[in-house]
């Protein structure tokens, strides 16, 4: 593929709710522009962007896909983002790589949750937004109903520039509200131009009037002219639409039935003619080594600034790194400086992607998107720069993964393969977090939801040969004591020959929360020799780590060693370790054992309409509301604390309660005593699990 100047590049993201037809629309535009010779279908698993086996199996997009289109002298980099909440991380990445967004909406289902999420993310990034109402050929499809929903959701900046010719199964063409031309589709992908049908004026004229009003409202000079003359010339409207769109003041609405494909040719030409080039977007903000903020303009002759927005593991070529160049250029067989990691990377062959196919390019200049394979240190979110003037761009802000599964290999001996696989999938997916829990001794994988974690485990099996079993991650309970007590630990075995002899007396007392473990030596007169006192402490520590009631580690205990006995021949390190362990268990039983549970702090943002449901649910789960505040238009921020055990699946519960419109973050707060009626149930379950494990 040839190299394009920034003025002739369009970087466009297709976003929206799952099932709205983004992948089909990309396929239709590729076909219309001649980039592919036949159109694939999502249900057949043969589209350009849904090439991953998980996507073919599920029939949905689970990963960001890139496909460039050459139209005349313009190169359009199309990015197709998954539309399901579990894979929203790719949407966060993609908005950093593009200069405009097309929100795809189903004419059957209308505005849905991820429609709103995509709009909000694009708006926060200051990106121009166009809308495509798709699937107008389907039963129950309605252009007018969907448009009403769009205006209600996103305001009067939503401005239709096209109107459907026919409805549902009779949808056959596109009426252009600017030129008053109609484009009818037969068996081909290109519409045949003609005049508006006579019966369309009554319906379409009011929309043409609304379009003129929207253009006027986005420009003070045009508004004055419109108020004076009552109308605007077509040239002024066209000019106003482009200016308003580039400034994100107007969201033009186009139409399609992508699967046919009706309207795709009009959309791709609209992208070429109206969408902004990288030169028309603001300079990118960068940060120097000493934290100073600077700006880099889109200029191939400036120092290199590029953002890695996606990493993919390819079974044949290893990691593929996708990046957007903001300034400077990247050339093959050269070096770039990864300013985020502070290391140089060797660049081999450069290419662009069309789904899974690679096409070599001679360079990737400012404004363009490219890919490179086999980088050693680079991961998603890193900045490429120059070593003499290193700068970084702001990191990609990813949602916090909060659904936890404990994972282990199904085949014994595959632990190393599992570690390698987890590291590789984590490199390509920043919304995946992996930790080794010291409390529960589990490998815990955190994801955005069950579908997300299911895809990750599928990927590990297919790409790295590790079959993984999973279960909900254990809650890291702890134990402590309720009061003070004294007890003896006696380990004596003398039956001829060298024996074992260790006797100790300890006192246990509770410490305040967070006090940990304190060991006090009050032995006098050498009743326990100095060399065996650390042995008692080690035995006490081992018993505390194993727990007394339910097998959870014991905390917040002060242990005082104040008496004991020894034998000059039979006493040993091991005998006093065992004696210390026995003494701790006995003293703890006498003092009474309490179970502690982790309490987490929740920061929840939900639309006003769901506030009551969310607060009621938190109260029912033993949570406490700490405070509420208005945040943004029509949304409330709720701060609360709740037992971790009750909100372990809150990622799923909140999505269910709010229809996916709520978001939250969670962090550890403190430990609290579990109510006695619940504690006994947890202890019983723990003992039952131990018995089953020993069978």
C-alpha positions, -999 to +999 in steps of 0.1 A: +000+000+000+013+034-009+022+062+016-004+089+021+000+125+032-019+133+064-043+156+046-055+125+026-060+102+057-092+095+076-091+076+108-126+064+117-140+042+145-172+022+141-187+020+176-221+012+192-241-016+209-235-052+200-257-064+172-262-030+156-243-041+125-208-024+128-190-054+114-215-057+085-211-020+078-173-023+077-177-053+053-201-034+031-177-003+029-147-025+021-167-042-007-181-010-020-146+005-022-132-026-039-110-036-010-126-070-010-142-089-039-170-105-020-190-096+011-187-120+041-215-125+067-212-124+105-234-155+107-210-174+083-179-163+102-162-150+071-160-112+076-128-093+075-130-080+110-144-110+128-117-134+120-107-146+154-120-182+162-138-168+193-156-143+172-166-169+146-178-192+174-198-166+193-210-146+162-199-113+179-168-090+178-145-096+208-115-077+196-107-044+179-101-048+141-084-026+116-090-024+079-078+004+055-097+014+025-083+034-005-109+056-021-095+078-049-066+096-033-079+091+002-069+064+027-096+055+053-084+035+083-115+018+096-115+005+131-143-019+143-147-020+181-166-047+200-201-036+211-205-057+242-197-043+277-172-072+285-149-060+257-152-022+263-114-019+268-109-019+231-133+010+227-113+030+252-081+022+232-096+030+198-109+065+206-072+075+212-063+063+176-090+080+155-101+114+145-138+108+143-164+082+153-194+066+136-220+055+161-239+026+145-275+022+157-300-005+148-333+008+134-350-020+151-336-018+186-328+020+187-305+036+213-290+010+236-266+010+265-233+007+245-246+034+221-246+058+251-212+045+263-196+050+229-211+085+225-199+095+260-164+083+254-162+100+220-176+132+235-151+131+264-123+128+238-137+157+218-141+136+187-166+144+159-195+120+159-217+108+130-245+083+133-255+055+110-291+041+114-286+006+102-308-024+095-336-003+079-346-033+058-356-054+089-391-060+102-401-034+128-374-010+116-383+026+120-361+056+109-383+082+126-386+063+159-349+058+161-342+094+152-365+106+180-346+084+204-312+098+192-324+134+196-338+126+231-305+109+241-280+132+225-297+165+218-305+187+188-270+184+174-283+151+159-291+161+123-303+137+096-288+143+062-305+113+046-340+099+045-350+063+036-368+054+004-392+028+015-396+010+049-387-024+063-386-050+035-394-023+009-364-001+019-346+003-014-327+036-014-313+067+002-328+102-002-301+129+002-317+158+021-291+183+008-292+177-029-327+163-031-313+134-051-323+098-044-300+067-048-318+035-055-301+000-052-307-030-073-283-060-072-251-039-070-235-020-042-237+014-058-269+034-058-283+047-090-288+085-088-322+100-096-347+126-083-367+122-051-398+100-055-430+122-055-444+106-024-413+113-003-415+151-001-443+153+026-422+132+049-387+143+040-392+181+038-396+186+076-364+168+081-346+190+056-359+220+075-346+205+108-312+199+091-310+236+080-319+247+116-292+225+131-266+239+107-277+274+115-275+269+152-239+257+150-227+289+134-236+325+145-232+340+110-254+313+094-280+317+122-283+354+115-286+347+077-312+320+084-333+342+106-332+370+080-340+349+049-358+319+064-336+294+045-300+287+035-285+279+001-274+242-003-237+253-006-240+270+028-257+240+044-230+216+030-202+239+042-219+244+076-224+206+081-187+200+075-176+228+098-201+218+125-191+182+123-154+188+125-160+210+156-182+183+170-212+206+171-233+186+146-238+149+145-250+140+110-272+110+106-268+087+077-287+055+069-280+019+057-290-017+053-254-028+054-261-065+048-276-058+013-255-034+011-277-003+007-262+031+016-226+019+022-213+037-009-229+070+003-214+066+038-178+059+026-179+089+002-192+110+031-162+099+052-138+108+024-155+142+017-165+154+051-146+137+079-116+155+093-080+146+084-055+143+112-043+179+103-077+193+113-075+178+148-059+196+177-022+189+185-015+160+208-004+169+243+029+152+254+049+152+287+086+155+289+109+135+313+107+163+339+068+165+336+065+196+314+036+196+291+041+203+254+022+200+221+031+180+190+015+189+157+007+164+129+039+169+110+061+141+095+092+162+099+087+167+136+102+143+163+084+110+165+054+107+188+032+075+185+008+056+208+005+019+209-033+013+211-036-024+206-014-055+210-024-089+194-008-123+199-004-140+166+004-178+166+028-173+137+045-140+142+042-135+179+030-101+192+016-076+167+018-040+178-007-015+164+001+022+167-011+056+157+016+082+147+009+117+159+041+133+147+073+122+129+073+089+111+082+052+116+104+035+090+112-002+086+146-015+097+151+013+122+149+018+160+123+037+181+125+047+217+098+034+240+096+063+263+071+046+286+095+016+293+127+036+288+141+012+262+148+010+225+129-013+202+141-026+168+115-021+141+115-047+113+090-049+085+060-024+088+026-033+076-011-025+078-038-050+087-070-060+069-084-082+095-059-111+097-042-102+064-010-082+064+000-057+037+035-042+037+040-005+038+072+015+032+067+039+062+040+051+087+040+089+087+023+114+110-015+109+110-014+073+099-019+039+116+005+010+112+016-023+127+048-041+135+056-075+148+080-091+174+087-061+196+103-072+229+092-048+256+062-028+242+027-032+254-006-014+249-005+022+261+032+028+255+046+058+237+071+057+208+094+087+208+131+097+202+158+089+227+172+125+226+138+141+232+117+114+249+081+123+256+050+103+265+013+109+258-013+105+284-019+068+292-051+051+280-076+050+308-090+016+311-120+004+331-111-016+362-116-054+359-135-065+390-149-100+384-125-125+399-119-161+390-093-184+405-076-204+377-054-235+376-043-258+348-065-289+343-033-310+337-008-313+365+026-300+355+012-273+333+018-245+359+047-230+339+027-231+307-002-213+326+021-186+338+034-180+303-001-180+288-014-155+314+015-132+308+009-132+270-028-127+272-023-099+298+001-082+274-026-080+247-055-072+270-051-043+295-085-050+310-072-083+323-055-084+357-037-114+371-025-117+408-012-144+430-032-142+463-009-147+493-039-151+515-058-178+496-028-192+476-047-189+443-039-175+410-067-149+405-077-135+371-098-104+371-119-095+340-148-073+329-174-101+330-180-138+324-179-135+286-146-117+288-130-143+310-145-171+289-128-157+258-095-153+276-095-189+288-105-201+253-076-180+239-051-196+264-062-231+253-061-224+216-029-203+214-008-216+242-021-252+247-032-247+284-066-260+294-078-240+324-103-248+351-118-219+370-140-211+400-150-180+419-120-166+438-120-174+475-127-145+499-095-139+520-111-142+555-088-139+585-091-151+621-084-134+654-091-139+691-119-124+712-101-122+746-070-132+766-061-167+777-031-188+789-022-223+777+005-249+778+021-265+747+036-298+756+054-320+731+072-349+749+082-382+733+107-402+754+106-439+747+143-449+746+170-434+726+171-397+715+136-383+722+117-350+719+110-326+747+095-292+746+072-275+770+061-238+769+035-216+785+021-186+765-005-159+771-025-145+741-042-111+740-060-094+712-044-064+694-064-036+677-073-040+640-041-039+619-019-048+649-006-079+631+015-103+653+035-094+683+058-119+701+071-111+736+098-131+753+095-131+792+115-162+800+137-159+830+161-182+846+168-202+814+138-225+818+138-224+780+173-219+766+178-189+744+184-209+713+149-225+715+129-192+720+129-184+682+117-220+678+086-213+699+080-181+680+083-200+647+058-227+659+034-200+671+037-182+637+031-214+618-001-222+638-013-186+632-007-188+594-027-221+593-056-207+614-075-224+642-112-224+634-115-224+597-080-225+583-077-188+576-046-169+589-048-154+623-040-117+629-040-090+655-026-112+683+000-105+710+017-137+723+038-136+755+061-166+762+065-166+800+074-201+812+084-236+800+106-266+805+135-282+786+155-314+786+193-312+782+194-341+758+159-345+742+150-308+736+154-296+700+143-269+676+115-291+663+101-300+697+098-264+707+083-255+673+056-281+678+051-271+715+046-234+704+021-244+678+001-266+702+001-238+728-012-212+703-041-235+692-051-243+728-049-206+739-069-194+709-097-219+716-099-208+752-099-171+742-125-176+715-119-172+678-136-146+657-137-146+619-128-114+601-140-105+566-126-080+541-147-048+537-144-030+504-151+006+494-173+011+464-175+042+442-206+037+420-219+060+393-255+054+380-282+073+363-306+090+387-334+066+378-314+036+393-302+053+425-330+038+447-325+003+434-287+004+439-290+018+474-316-008+484-295-036+470-264-024+489-284-022+522-297-057+516-262-070+511-250-056+544-235-025+529-234+010+543-239+042+523-211+067+530-224+095+508-240+106+475-233+135+451-245+146+417-220+140+390-226+150+354-260+152+337-285+130+354-261+108+373-253+101+409-221+090+426-227+067+455-199+059+480-204+028+501-187+001+520-198-036+519-184-071+527-163-083+498-182-116+499-215-099+492-202-079+462-178-105+446-201-106+416-211-069+417-198-064+381-226-087+370-252-075+395-248-038+388-250-044+350-282-063+356-298-037+379-289-007+356-292-023+322-254-018+318-256+019+325-239+018+359-201+017+365-181+013+397-147+009+411-137-011+442-108-011+466-100-028+499-109-008+530-105-028+562-114-060+580-145-064+602-158-093+624-183-115+606-216-117+624-217-150+644-246-166+625-227-161+592-193-170+607-204-205+617-216-212+582-183-201+567-164-223+592-185-253+584-180-248+547-142-245+551-140-277+572-162-296+547-139-284+519-108-296+538-124-331+544-132-334+507-097-324+498-082-352+520-104-379+505 
